[in-house]
């Protein structure tokens, strides 16, 4: 790996740790403040909408302004977000800050940050090397995010030892040092991370890849809409309400989730080398969504955790292979825009699922799992039918 790749992975690890910590802490702290499930869903929706808006802006103007400069600005926004969430708990304050796009409900695919990183990482890399780097990229983020989720139990442990310990909300300050580290790393990236011929227009910097990007964006929107029903913060909330699980246990569960996800990212590289990127994407993702729909049927906490762990051991193989698929399909000069628009399609569709989750769970707490799993199964089938006959030049050359 080049020094730039190592720096990007380090910046991503810092951010993922903070996101893993915040994803557990957010659901728990809002529940402690007495927020209703509908209000929690609205704030999560604001977070997702913010990532969608920021991602579109980065995709349209990022290459023109400069990838490294925009990367540093995003980390500065993350620091501001950490300060505000640590000090204030009013919805009308938190929602506008969430709309900035610096916070994320996902440690792996985190909006505008991910857009820039996925455009910079493949620079000068081809074929299986590209898939391998994306596998490491996602594995590192997941391990760091899992450690963050595990550390989210720290506030409760601290209060057990110190009766006057700070409230959970204050620990959102963890975002600040992670943001500062990422900001400094962004400043050290070499000019090689910039594109040689940045788009000079104001809209849609896509030419050869426009049709492919539109098709992929539509499919990814379906997947993300289903995923919006079962965000990690919602799952943490569901475990707390359904089984009265402590923050420490939830953090430990998500730590295990992260370990399995990391292993699946690395395994995906080898599997894709044997059966191809598309086959790996579809035939691991489909069964994982059946397991997702089964989680609310679990009679006990142990069974629910087992189903969740089984699901994530398969579901995340789709991520590095999908990223490598886009990198193989799209010309280098259009990658920032392609990644941004396909990702923003996901972020734009996900709030609908998140908002509806807050509504449908009023009828049945576990209903979002059924709806999310069913929609994502439809996505898998549509992706297979639509792309099974397309052969990637990068794959056939390996």
C-alpha positions, -999 to +999 in steps of 0.1 A: +000+000+000+011+035-007+017+060+021-015+079+009-036+047+012-022+041+047-031+076+057-066+073+044-071+040+063-058+057+095-082+086+091-111+063+084-102+042+115-103+072+137-137+083+123-151+048+124-143+044+161-161+076+169-191+066+147-193+032+164-193+048+198-219+074+188-242+049+171-248+031+204-247+062+226-272+081+204-300+056+207-294+050+244-290+086+254-321+097+235-341+070+252-328+082+286-339+118+277-374+103+272-375+108+234-403+089+216-395+064+189-410+088+164-387+116+174-356+093+174-365+082+139-368+118+128-334+127+141-319+096+124-337+107+093-320+141+095-286+124+099-292+104+067-306+134+047-276+154+057-252+127+044-272+126+012-270+163+006-233+165+015-225+135-007-241+151-038-222+184-032-189+165-028-196+145-059-205+175-080-178+199-067-152+178-049-128+173-077-131+209-088-124+223-053-098+196-045-104+162-028-078+168+000-093+203+008-129+190+010-117+160+030-102+183+056-134+205+057-155+174+064-134+165+094-138+201+107-176+196+105-173+164+124-156+182+153-184+208+154-210+181+154-193+164+184-194+196+204-230+203+197-243+168+204-223+167+237-237+199+250-273+202+238-303+178+236-330+199+219-343+184+187-345+218+169-307+222+176-295+187+169-315+182+136-299+212+118-264+200+129-272+165+117-281+180+083-245+192+079-237+156+068-207+150+091-224+125+114-233+090+102-255+061+113-230+037+096-193+032+104-185+018+069-204+038+044-203+072+060-216+097+034-193+123+019-162+109+037-168+075+019-173+092-014-139+109-013-121+078+001-135+054-025-125+078-052-089+082-039-081+046-028-082+030-064-057+056-078-032+035-097-046+002-086-064-024-108-081-058-107-079-080-076-056-055-059-085-030-060-109-055-044-083-064-018-078-027-008-115-022-005-117-053+017-091-040+040-107-006+040-140-019+052-125-044+076-104-017+093-135+006+096-156-022+110-130-033+136-125+004+147-163+009+148-167-023+168-142-011+194-161+022+195-194+003+201-177-017+229-163+015+245-198+029+245-204+009+277-177+030+294-199+058+305-222+035+325-192+018+341-177+051+350-208+062+368-208+029+387-174+040+401-180+077+403-215+087+414-210+122+399-197+110+366-208+128+334-240+120+316-239+097+285-245+127+263-212+144+272-192+115+257-201+127+222-169+148+228-152+116+215-160+128+180-137+158+185-102+142+188-111+117+160-120+147+138-088+165+146-067+135+138-086+131+104-082+168+097-044+166+102-041+134+081-061+150+052-035+178+051-007+154+046-021+136+015-001+139-017-013+156-049-016+121-064-050+118-047-064+145-070-079+137-104-059+148-134-088+164-152-114+177-128-149+185-142-154+222-146-191+223-149-217+228-122-239+197-125-235+160-133-198+155-141-206+122-159-202+113-195-194+077-205-207+063-173-240+082-169-263+053-180-246+028-157-246+052-128-283+058-132-291+021-133-270+013-103-284+043-084-319+031-088-310-004-075-290+009-046-319+032-036-341+002-032-315-015-010-310+015+011-347+021+015-350-014+030-319-008+051-334+024+066-359+003+085-331-014+105-303+011+112-278+001+139-292+028+162-327+015+157-315-021+164-299-009+197-332+009+205-351-023+197-329-045+219-333-020+248-371-018+245-378-055+236-354-072+261-344-044+284-308-049+275-281-028+292-258-005+272-229-027+281-245-058+265-256-038+234-220-026+230-207-061+234-232-074+208-221-048+183-185-055+190-192-091+179-211-078+149-181-058+139-157-087+142-179-109+120-183-081+095-145-076+093-140-113+087-166-112+059-150-082+042-117-101+040-134-133+029-153-115+002-120-107-016-112-144-020-147-154-029-150-127-055-117-139-071-133-173-076-170-166-086-169-129-096-180-097-080-217-098-089-222-134-078-205-126-045-227-096-040-260-114-047-255-149-033-242-137+001-266-108+005-298-127-003-297-153+026-286-126+050-319-107+044-339-138+052-321-139+085-328-102+090-366-108+086-364-136+112-349-115+140-382-102+155-395-138+156-368-148+181-384-159+214-353-150+236-325-125+236-300-153+229-318-164+197-322-127+186-285-121+190-276-154+172-298-144+142-282-109+141-247-123+141-255-149+115-270-122+093-240-098+095-216-126+088-230-127+053-246-093+046-214-072+045-196-093+018-217-071-006-199-039+005-162-043-008-174-062-039-199-034-047-173-007-043-148-027-065-176-033-090-182+005-094-144+012-096-140-014-123-171-002-143-164+036-141-135+055-157-111+071-132-120+107-140-156+101-132-152+080-101-158+107-075-191+117-092-201+080-097-194+070-062-212+102-049-243+097-069-247+060-063-241+066-026-263+096-024-291+075-040-287+052-011-287+081+014-316+098-002-338+066-001-327+055+034-346+083+053-379+071+039-373+037+055-361+053+087-391+076+089-415+047+082-398+025+107-409+049+135-445+048+122-449+011+115-433+000+148-462+017+165-483-012+151-456-038+159-422-032+173-405-058+151-423-049+119-394-028+105-373-061+104-399-078+082-403-048+058-365-041+056-357-078+049-384-082+023-374-050+004-337-060+004-346-094-010-364-077-039-332-057-045-310-087-047-332-104-072-335-073-094-297-068-093-291-103-104-316-102-132-303-068-144-266-073-144-259-110-147-251-108-184-227-078-181-190-089-180-165-065-165-133-060-185-113-059-152-127-093-142-122-110-175-085-099-176-076-115-142 
